[in-house]
Amino acid sequence: MTATPPAPCPVDLITAARARLLAWARDTIIADDPALSARHRRGLAQLDDPDPAVSKAGVDDLSAVLHEATDRAGGQPQHLAGPSIAEPAANDRNWDVEQGDE
């Protein structure tokens, strides 16, 4: 008896396409802006440094460059449909009172 291959994982093609488009736009913004491009190259060069402080500075600089370019490209999607973190916490504190169990 032959084993059947596992079913392919479902892929949200719209999310994947948006992620690729955002990465392309981010990379284009970095390439077009001389200041961001220089910071990006400097951060990449610092990653292989044997000094941990220099490597961490490279990671921090790369993170800042990627974040700034992503924001310019349209940023990460905002998930504003649900409650904030404070709302459920406030509801939890009031749950006993609302149920009549003081």
RAVENGI-V475916 format. One record per helix or strand. SS is the DSSP state (2 for helix, 1 for strand). FROM is the first residue (numbers start at 1). TO is the last residue. Records with the same first field share a line. If there is no record, write none. Layout:
SS=FROM-TO / FROM-TO
This chain:
2=13-32 / 34-46 / 52-72 / 85-99
